[in-house]
Amino acid sequence: MSFWRVLLAIIFPPLSVIGRGCGSILIVFILTCLGWVPGVIAALIILNNRND
């Protein structure tokens, strides 16, 4: 996880997981629409996953 990805995950979570696939973007977008904090948490979890 790079510093810039983490910063982007805090500012705009769906944009930070753009390289992880459509499903990840959709999940993070829906969670961000429901609330900013769940979107940030989901983005950080997805970014922390080491299965690249």
All heavy atoms as TSV, in Angstrom:
chain	resi	resn	atom	element	x	y	z
A	1	MET	N	N	0.844	-1.167	0.000
A	1	MET	CA	C	0.000	0.000	0.000
A	1	MET	C	C	0.891	1.232	0.000
A	1	MET	O	O	1.673	1.432	0.906
A	1	MET	CB	C	-0.846	0.008	1.270
A	1	MET	CG	C	-2.287	-0.072	1.019
A	1	MET	SD	S	-3.433	0.092	2.391
A	1	MET	CE	C	-2.579	-0.186	3.863
A	2	SER	N	N	0.751	2.036	-1.009
A	2	SER	CA	C	1.544	3.253	-1.059
A	2	SER	C	C	0.838	4.382	-0.316
A	2	SER	O	O	-0.373	4.344	-0.096
A	2	SER	CB	C	1.803	3.662	-2.505
A	2	SER	OG	O	0.609	4.134	-3.101
A	3	PHE	N	N	1.603	5.362	0.039
A	3	PHE	CA	C	1.070	6.518	0.754
A	3	PHE	C	C	-0.014	7.215	-0.064
A	3	PHE	O	O	-1.038	7.637	0.470
A	3	PHE	CB	C	2.209	7.489	1.085
A	3	PHE	CG	C	1.722	8.799	1.634
A	3	PHE	CD1	C	1.256	8.878	2.926
A	3	PHE	CD2	C	1.710	9.937	0.842
A	3	PHE	CE1	C	0.800	10.084	3.444
A	3	PHE	CE2	C	1.248	11.138	1.344
A	3	PHE	CZ	C	0.802	11.209	2.646
A	4	TRP	N	N	0.196	7.323	-1.367
A	4	TRP	CA	C	-0.763	8.035	-2.229
A	4	TRP	C	C	-2.073	7.283	-2.352
A	4	TRP	O	O	-3.141	7.888	-2.411
A	4	TRP	CB	C	-0.157	8.293	-3.599
A	4	TRP	CG	C	1.054	9.159	-3.485
A	4	TRP	CD1	C	2.339	8.773	-3.698
A	4	TRP	CD2	C	1.098	10.522	-3.074
A	4	TRP	NE1	N	3.185	9.827	-3.453
A	4	TRP	CE2	C	2.448	10.915	-3.075
A	4	TRP	CE3	C	0.134	11.452	-2.703
A	4	TRP	CZ2	C	2.849	12.200	-2.725
A	4	TRP	CZ3	C	0.541	12.730	-2.361
A	4	TRP	CH2	C	1.873	13.089	-2.368
A	5	ARG	N	N	-2.013	5.965	-2.377
A	5	ARG	CA	C	-3.251	5.168	-2.426
A	5	ARG	C	C	-4.048	5.317	-1.137
A	5	ARG	O	O	-5.261	5.388	-1.151
A	5	ARG	CB	C	-2.943	3.693	-2.664
A	5	ARG	CG	C	-2.486	3.379	-4.047
A	5	ARG	CD	C	-3.673	3.305	-4.963
A	5	ARG	NE	N	-3.208	2.988	-6.305
A	5	ARG	CZ	C	-3.959	2.506	-7.231
A	5	ARG	NH1	N	-5.218	2.262	-6.997
A	5	ARG	NH2	N	-3.472	2.273	-8.414
A	6	VAL	N	N	-3.354	5.335	-0.011
A	6	VAL	CA	C	-4.026	5.504	1.276
A	6	VAL	C	C	-4.657	6.890	1.359
A	6	VAL	O	O	-5.807	7.036	1.782
A	6	VAL	CB	C	-3.045	5.277	2.447
A	6	VAL	CG1	C	-3.687	5.637	3.776
A	6	VAL	CG2	C	-2.559	3.852	2.458
A	7	LEU	N	N	-3.937	7.903	0.934
A	7	LEU	CA	C	-4.474	9.258	0.923
A	7	LEU	C	C	-5.686	9.362	0.002
A	7	LEU	O	O	-6.696	9.971	0.349
A	7	LEU	CB	C	-3.391	10.252	0.494
A	7	LEU	CG	C	-3.754	11.720	0.588
A	7	LEU	CD1	C	-4.009	12.106	2.038
A	7	LEU	CD2	C	-2.653	12.561	0.000
A	8	LEU	N	N	-5.605	8.735	-1.157
A	8	LEU	CA	C	-6.731	8.718	-2.083
A	8	LEU	C	C	-7.904	7.937	-1.512
A	8	LEU	O	O	-9.059	8.307	-1.720
A	8	LEU	CB	C	-6.290	8.117	-3.425
A	8	LEU	CG	C	-7.219	8.284	-4.600
A	8	LEU	CD1	C	-7.486	9.759	-4.877
A	8	LEU	CD2	C	-6.622	7.632	-5.822
A	9	ALA	N	N	-7.631	6.879	-0.762
A	9	ALA	CA	C	-8.697	6.101	-0.127
A	9	ALA	C	C	-9.428	6.929	0.920
A	9	ALA	O	O	-10.624	6.751	1.131
A	9	ALA	CB	C	-8.132	4.839	0.504
A	10	ILE	N	N	-8.731	7.821	1.565
A	10	ILE	CA	C	-9.368	8.677	2.563
A	10	ILE	C	C	-10.169	9.789	1.896
A	10	ILE	O	O	-11.271	10.116	2.340
A	10	ILE	CB	C	-8.304	9.248	3.526
A	10	ILE	CG1	C	-7.705	8.109	4.338
A	10	ILE	CG2	C	-8.893	10.326	4.425
A	10	ILE	CD1	C	-6.501	8.502	5.161
A	11	ILE	N	N	-9.656	10.343	0.806
A	11	ILE	CA	C	-10.339	11.452	0.134
A	11	ILE	C	C	-11.505	10.965	-0.719
A	11	ILE	O	O	-12.621	11.473	-0.620
A	11	ILE	CB	C	-9.332	12.251	-0.723
A	11	ILE	CG1	C	-8.294	12.898	0.184
A	11	ILE	CG2	C	-10.044	13.298	-1.554
A	11	ILE	CD1	C	-7.139	13.513	-0.557
A	12	PHE	N	N	-11.256	9.995	-1.595
A	12	PHE	CA	C	-12.297	9.467	-2.482
A	12	PHE	C	C	-12.084	7.966	-2.654
A	12	PHE	O	O	-11.344	7.533	-3.543
A	12	PHE	CB	C	-12.258	10.182	-3.834
A	12	PHE	CG	C	-13.434	9.866	-4.702
A	12	PHE	CD1	C	-14.704	10.286	-4.346
A	12	PHE	CD2	C	-13.285	9.138	-5.862
A	12	PHE	CE1	C	-15.802	9.989	-5.138
A	12	PHE	CE2	C	-14.369	8.840	-6.664
A	12	PHE	CZ	C	-15.632	9.266	-6.300
A	13	PRO	N	N	-12.708	7.165	-1.813
A	13	PRO	CA	C	-12.435	5.725	-1.756
A	13	PRO	C	C	-12.601	4.953	-3.071
A	13	PRO	O	O	-11.738	4.124	-3.380
A	13	PRO	CB	C	-13.414	5.221	-0.693
A	13	PRO	CG	C	-13.724	6.392	0.142
A	13	PRO	CD	C	-13.636	7.571	-0.756
A	14	PRO	N	N	-13.644	5.172	-3.888
A	14	PRO	CA	C	-13.766	4.356	-5.105
A	14	PRO	C	C	-12.611	4.538	-6.090
A	14	PRO	O	O	-12.223	3.611	-6.779
A	14	PRO	CB	C	-15.082	4.817	-5.734
A	14	PRO	CG	C	-15.868	5.371	-4.611
A	14	PRO	CD	C	-14.855	5.980	-3.690
A	15	LEU	N	N	-12.054	5.728	-6.120
A	15	LEU	CA	C	-10.958	5.984	-7.050
A	15	LEU	C	C	-9.670	5.273	-6.634
A	15	LEU	O	O	-8.842	4.936	-7.478
A	15	LEU	CB	C	-10.717	7.493	-7.152
A	15	LEU	CG	C	-9.834	7.984	-8.272
A	15	LEU	CD1	C	-10.386	7.551	-9.623
A	15	LEU	CD2	C	-9.704	9.488	-8.227
A	16	SER	N	N	-9.520	4.990	-5.357
A	16	SER	CA	C	-8.292	4.356	-4.889
A	16	SER	C	C	-8.217	2.873	-5.251
A	16	SER	O	O	-7.141	2.306	-5.315
A	16	SER	CB	C	-8.152	4.522	-3.376
A	16	SER	OG	O	-9.165	3.800	-2.713
A	17	VAL	N	N	-9.363	2.222	-5.495
A	17	VAL	CA	C	-9.367	0.793	-5.813
A	17	VAL	C	C	-9.610	0.548	-7.299
A	17	VAL	O	O	-10.036	-0.534	-7.688
A	17	VAL	CB	C	-10.406	0.027	-4.964
A	17	VAL	CG1	C	-10.039	0.061	-3.513
A	17	VAL	CG2	C	-11.803	0.557	-5.174
A	18	ILE	N	N	-9.294	1.519	-8.130
A	18	ILE	CA	C	-9.584	1.421	-9.561
A	18	ILE	C	C	-8.823	0.275	-10.227
A	18	ILE	O	O	-9.314	-0.328	-11.165
A	18	ILE	CB	C	-9.302	2.759	-10.257
A	18	ILE	CG1	C	-9.991	2.819	-11.602
A	18	ILE	CG2	C	-7.838	3.007	-10.461
A	18	ILE	CD1	C	-11.103	3.774	-11.652
A	19	GLY	N	N	-7.680	-0.095	-9.708
A	19	GLY	CA	C	-6.898	-1.174	-10.300
A	19	GLY	C	C	-7.265	-2.559	-9.796
A	19	GLY	O	O	-6.663	-3.544	-10.208
A	20	ARG	N	N	-8.232	-2.670	-8.925
A	20	ARG	CA	C	-8.588	-3.950	-8.306
A	20	ARG	C	C	-9.775	-4.640	-8.975
A	20	ARG	O	O	-10.160	-5.709	-8.549
A	20	ARG	CB	C	-8.914	-3.744	-6.825
A	20	ARG	CG	C	-7.806	-3.141	-6.037
A	20	ARG	CD	C	-6.648	-4.086	-5.930
A	20	ARG	NE	N	-5.586	-3.451	-5.169
A	20	ARG	CZ	C	-4.682	-4.100	-4.519
A	20	ARG	NH1	N	-4.669	-5.398	-4.529
A	20	ARG	NH2	N	-3.759	-3.446	-3.859
A	21	GLY	N	N	-10.363	-4.026	-9.975
A	21	GLY	CA	C	-11.467	-4.668	-10.678
A	21	GLY	C	C	-12.796	-3.963	-10.457
A	21	GLY	O	O	-12.960	-3.168	-9.542
A	22	CYS	N	N	-13.734	-4.295	-11.301
A	22	CYS	CA	C	-15.038	-3.648	-11.296
A	22	CYS	C	C	-15.831	-3.957	-10.029
A	22	CYS	O	O	-16.539	-3.102	-9.508
A	22	CYS	CB	C	-15.817	-4.073	-12.532
A	22	CYS	SG	S	-17.406	-3.276	-12.704
A	23	GLY	N	N	-15.735	-5.181	-9.539
A	23	GLY	CA	C	-16.473	-5.558	-8.338
A	23	GLY	C	C	-16.038	-4.764	-7.122
A	23	GLY	O	O	-16.875	-4.331	-6.323
A	24	SER	N	N	-14.744	-4.551	-6.986
A	24	SER	CA	C	-14.236	-3.780	-5.856
A	24	SER	C	C	-14.683	-2.331	-5.934
A	24	SER	O	O	-15.066	-1.746	-4.919
A	24	SER	CB	C	-12.702	-3.827	-5.824
A	24	SER	OG	O	-12.252	-5.129	-5.635
A	25	ILE	N	N	-14.636	-1.774	-7.115
A	25	ILE	CA	C	-15.070	-0.387	-7.292
A	25	ILE	C	C	-16.546	-0.245	-6.946
A	25	ILE	O	O	-16.947	0.692	-6.255
A	25	ILE	CB	C	-14.813	0.090	-8.736
A	25	ILE	CG1	C	-13.322	0.099	-9.024
A	25	ILE	CG2	C	-15.395	1.475	-8.958
A	25	ILE	CD1	C	-12.993	0.306	-10.478
A	26	LEU	N	N	-17.355	-1.200	-7.394
A	26	LEU	CA	C	-18.790	-1.149	-7.141
A	26	LEU	C	C	-19.099	-1.275	-5.655
A	26	LEU	O	O	-19.915	-0.520	-5.111
A	26	LEU	CB	C	-19.500	-2.248	-7.934
A	26	LEU	CG	C	-21.015	-2.240	-7.890
A	26	LEU	CD1	C	-21.557	-0.962	-8.496
A	26	LEU	CD2	C	-21.553	-3.440	-8.630
A	27	ILE	N	N	-18.443	-2.200	-4.980
A	27	ILE	CA	C	-18.666	-2.385	-3.541
A	27	ILE	C	C	-18.271	-1.133	-2.767
A	27	ILE	O	O	-19.024	-0.648	-1.916
A	27	ILE	CB	C	-17.883	-3.608	-3.027
A	27	ILE	CG1	C	-18.495	-4.889	-3.572
A	27	ILE	CG2	C	-17.833	-3.640	-1.512
A	27	ILE	CD1	C	-17.663	-6.112	-3.340
A	28	VAL	N	N	-17.112	-0.595	-3.076
A	28	VAL	CA	C	-16.648	0.595	-2.360
A	28	VAL	C	C	-17.537	1.794	-2.689
A	28	VAL	O	O	-17.840	2.606	-1.811
A	28	VAL	CB	C	-15.161	0.882	-2.692
A	28	VAL	CG1	C	-14.721	2.209	-2.112
A	28	VAL	CG2	C	-14.287	-0.232	-2.173
A	29	PHE	N	N	-18.001	1.908	-3.929
A	29	PHE	CA	C	-18.884	3.011	-4.299
A	29	PHE	C	C	-20.204	2.941	-3.535
A	29	PHE	O	O	-20.686	3.950	-3.010
A	29	PHE	CB	C	-19.141	3.005	-5.807
A	29	PHE	CG	C	-20.037	4.112	-6.252
A	29	PHE	CD1	C	-19.565	5.413	-6.328
A	29	PHE	CD2	C	-21.355	3.863	-6.592
A	29	PHE	CE1	C	-20.391	6.446	-6.722
A	29	PHE	CE2	C	-22.191	4.882	-6.993
A	29	PHE	CZ	C	-21.713	6.188	-7.063
A	30	ILE	N	N	-20.786	1.758	-3.456
A	30	ILE	CA	C	-22.056	1.595	-2.731
A	30	ILE	C	C	-21.865	1.905	-1.247
A	30	ILE	O	O	-22.679	2.607	-0.637
A	30	ILE	CB	C	-22.625	0.184	-2.943
A	30	ILE	CG1	C	-23.096	0.027	-4.389
A	30	ILE	CG2	C	-23.764	-0.106	-1.975
A	30	ILE	CD1	C	-23.460	-1.383	-4.777
A	31	LEU	N	N	-20.783	1.403	-0.662
A	31	LEU	CA	C	-20.530	1.686	0.749
A	31	LEU	C	C	-20.248	3.165	0.986
A	31	LEU	O	O	-20.632	3.713	2.023
A	31	LEU	CB	C	-19.370	0.834	1.266
A	31	LEU	CG	C	-19.699	-0.635	1.463
A	31	LEU	CD1	C	-18.430	-1.413	1.775
A	31	LEU	CD2	C	-20.721	-0.816	2.557
A	32	THR	N	N	-19.598	3.833	0.034
A	32	THR	CA	C	-19.349	5.260	0.166
A	32	THR	C	C	-20.647	6.043	0.069
A	32	THR	O	O	-20.824	7.043	0.770
A	32	THR	CB	C	-18.348	5.739	-0.909
A	32	THR	OG1	O	-17.147	4.986	-0.787
A	32	THR	CG2	C	-18.021	7.210	-0.743
A	33	CYS	N	N	-21.571	5.593	-0.767
A	33	CYS	CA	C	-22.872	6.255	-0.854
A	33	CYS	C	C	-23.666	6.090	0.437
A	33	CYS	O	O	-24.419	6.984	0.828
A	33	CYS	CB	C	-23.677	5.703	-2.029
A	33	CYS	SG	S	-23.062	6.225	-3.626
A	34	LEU	N	N	-23.502	4.957	1.099
A	34	LEU	CA	C	-24.192	4.726	2.366
A	34	LEU	C	C	-23.558	5.512	3.512
A	34	LEU	O	O	-24.226	5.825	4.489
A	34	LEU	CB	C	-24.204	3.239	2.701
A	34	LEU	CG	C	-25.031	2.360	1.769
A	34	LEU	CD1	C	-24.842	0.899	2.118
A	34	LEU	CD2	C	-26.495	2.750	1.829
A	35	GLY	N	N	-22.302	5.794	3.389
A	35	GLY	CA	C	-21.585	6.551	4.411
A	35	GLY	C	C	-20.114	6.600	4.073
A	35	GLY	O	O	-19.546	5.643	3.556
A	36	TRP	N	N	-19.479	7.711	4.356
A	36	TRP	CA	C	-18.087	7.891	3.970
A	36	TRP	C	C	-17.167	6.924	4.706
A	36	TRP	O	O	-16.257	6.339	4.105
A	36	TRP	CB	C	-17.675	9.335	4.252
A	36	TRP	CG	C	-16.257	9.622	3.959
A	36	TRP	CD1	C	-15.692	9.754	2.728
A	36	TRP	CD2	C	-15.213	9.807	4.907
A	36	TRP	NE1	N	-14.356	10.008	2.861
A	36	TRP	CE2	C	-14.042	10.047	4.194
A	36	TRP	CE3	C	-15.165	9.787	6.290
A	36	TRP	CZ2	C	-12.829	10.280	4.809
A	36	TRP	CZ3	C	-13.963	10.012	6.907
A	36	TRP	CH2	C	-12.812	10.256	6.168
A	37	VAL	N	N	-17.396	6.713	5.981
A	37	VAL	CA	C	-16.523	5.855	6.794
A	37	VAL	C	C	-16.539	4.399	6.312
A	37	VAL	O	O	-15.470	3.795	6.178
A	37	VAL	CB	C	-16.876	5.969	8.293
A	37	VAL	CG1	C	-16.093	4.970	9.119
A	37	VAL	CG2	C	-16.623	7.378	8.787
A	38	PRO	N	N	-17.705	3.791	6.030
A	38	PRO	CA	C	-17.667	2.414	5.516
A	38	PRO	C	C	-16.927	2.301	4.175
A	38	PRO	O	O	-16.247	1.301	3.931
A	38	PRO	CB	C	-19.134	2.038	5.351
A	38	PRO	CG	C	-19.868	2.949	6.234
A	38	PRO	CD	C	-19.084	4.207	6.294
A	39	GLY	N	N	-17.039	3.309	3.347
A	39	GLY	CA	C	-16.314	3.303	2.074
A	39	GLY	C	C	-14.817	3.360	2.267
A	39	GLY	O	O	-14.059	2.656	1.592
A	40	VAL	N	N	-14.375	4.179	3.190
A	40	VAL	CA	C	-12.942	4.286	3.479
A	40	VAL	C	C	-12.415	2.984	4.067
A	40	VAL	O	O	-11.352	2.496	3.668
A	40	VAL	CB	C	-12.661	5.472	4.442
A	40	VAL	CG1	C	-11.233	5.452	4.933
A	40	VAL	CG2	C	-12.964	6.788	3.760
A	41	ILE	N	N	-13.157	2.400	4.985
A	41	ILE	CA	C	-12.724	1.142	5.605
A	41	ILE	C	C	-12.639	0.035	4.559
A	41	ILE	O	O	-11.662	-0.714	4.514
A	41	ILE	CB	C	-13.673	0.761	6.759
A	41	ILE	CG1	C	-13.509	1.750	7.905
A	41	ILE	CG2	C	-13.402	-0.662	7.235
A	41	ILE	CD1	C	-14.540	1.603	8.997
A	42	ALA	N	N	-13.651	-0.059	3.690
A	42	ALA	CA	C	-13.631	-1.090	2.649
A	42	ALA	C	C	-12.472	-0.870	1.676
A	42	ALA	O	O	-11.803	-1.824	1.271
A	42	ALA	CB	C	-14.952	-1.098	1.893
A	43	ALA	N	N	-12.218	0.373	1.303
A	43	ALA	CA	C	-11.112	0.660	0.392
A	43	ALA	C	C	-9.774	0.285	1.017
A	43	ALA	O	O	-8.913	-0.298	0.349
A	43	ALA	CB	C	-11.123	2.138	-0.003
A	44	LEU	N	N	-9.599	0.600	2.281
A	44	LEU	CA	C	-8.343	0.257	2.945
A	44	LEU	C	C	-8.177	-1.250	3.094
A	44	LEU	O	O	-7.058	-1.768	2.952
A	44	LEU	CB	C	-8.259	0.941	4.312
A	44	LEU	CG	C	-8.085	2.462	4.275
A	44	LEU	CD1	C	-8.168	3.035	5.671
A	44	LEU	CD2	C	-6.788	2.844	3.591
A	45	ILE	N	N	-9.254	-1.964	3.345
A	45	ILE	CA	C	-9.189	-3.429	3.420
A	45	ILE	C	C	-8.828	-4.012	2.060
A	45	ILE	O	O	-7.966	-4.902	1.958
A	45	ILE	CB	C	-10.501	-4.005	3.960
A	45	ILE	CG1	C	-10.651	-3.682	5.426
A	45	ILE	CG2	C	-10.572	-5.508	3.725
A	45	ILE	CD1	C	-11.998	-4.036	6.006
A	46	ILE	N	N	-9.442	-3.525	1.006
A	46	ILE	CA	C	-9.151	-4.025	-0.335
A	46	ILE	C	C	-7.716	-3.695	-0.726
A	46	ILE	O	O	-7.019	-4.534	-1.318
A	46	ILE	CB	C	-10.164	-3.470	-1.348
A	46	ILE	CG1	C	-11.535	-4.090	-1.086
A	46	ILE	CG2	C	-9.721	-3.733	-2.780
A	46	ILE	CD1	C	-12.659	-3.467	-1.880
A	47	LEU	N	N	-7.262	-2.503	-0.398
A	47	LEU	CA	C	-5.877	-2.130	-0.725
A	47	LEU	C	C	-4.868	-2.928	0.090
A	47	LEU	O	O	-3.767	-3.185	-0.366
A	47	LEU	CB	C	-5.665	-0.638	-0.489
A	47	LEU	CG	C	-6.331	0.291	-1.484
A	47	LEU	CD1	C	-6.129	1.729	-1.049
A	47	LEU	CD2	C	-5.793	0.072	-2.880
A	48	ASN	N	N	-5.234	-3.324	1.298
A	48	ASN	CA	C	-4.321	-4.080	2.152
A	48	ASN	C	C	-4.246	-5.556	1.759
A	48	ASN	O	O	-3.309	-6.242	2.153
A	48	ASN	CB	C	-4.759	-3.946	3.612
A	48	ASN	CG	C	-3.671	-4.338	4.558
A	48	ASN	OD1	O	-2.497	-4.224	4.249
A	48	ASN	ND2	N	-4.066	-4.802	5.728
A	49	ASN	N	N	-5.219	-6.038	0.987
A	49	ASN	CA	C	-5.216	-7.426	0.542
A	49	ASN	C	C	-4.036	-7.645	-0.402
A	49	ASN	O	O	-3.883	-6.967	-1.399
A	49	ASN	CB	C	-6.534	-7.747	-0.163
A	49	ASN	CG	C	-6.695	-9.224	-0.420
A	49	ASN	OD1	O	-5.874	-10.017	-0.021
A	49	ASN	ND2	N	-7.770	-9.557	-1.097
A	50	ARG	N	N	-3.218	-8.623	-0.124
A	50	ARG	CA	C	-1.986	-8.836	-0.895
A	50	ARG	C	C	-2.161	-9.835	-2.045
A	50	ARG	O	O	-1.192	-10.270	-2.626
A	50	ARG	CB	C	-0.873	-9.289	0.015
A	50	ARG	CG	C	-0.542	-8.270	1.055
A	50	ARG	CD	C	0.815	-8.513	1.629
A	50	ARG	NE	N	1.074	-7.575	2.702
A	50	ARG	CZ	C	1.794	-6.478	2.536
A	50	ARG	NH1	N	2.308	-6.194	1.377
A	50	ARG	NH2	N	2.006	-5.685	3.556
A	51	ASN	N	N	-3.368	-10.226	-2.382
A	51	ASN	CA	C	-3.617	-11.150	-3.495
A	51	ASN	C	C	-3.717	-10.383	-4.809
A	51	ASN	O	O	-4.765	-10.240	-5.387
A	51	ASN	CB	C	-4.900	-11.944	-3.255
A	51	ASN	CG	C	-4.790	-12.830	-2.056
A	51	ASN	OD1	O	-3.701	-13.225	-1.677
A	51	ASN	ND2	N	-5.913	-13.152	-1.451
A	52	ASP	N	N	-2.593	-9.899	-5.290
A	52	ASP	CA	C	-2.586	-9.115	-6.547
A	52	ASP	C	C	-2.526	-10.030	-7.738
A	52	ASP	O	O	-1.725	-10.808	-7.952
A	52	ASP	CB	C	-1.430	-8.143	-6.566
A	52	ASP	CG	C	-1.621	-7.034	-5.539
A	52	ASP	OD1	O	-2.756	-6.794	-5.122
A	52	ASP	OD2	O	-0.629	-6.412	-5.202
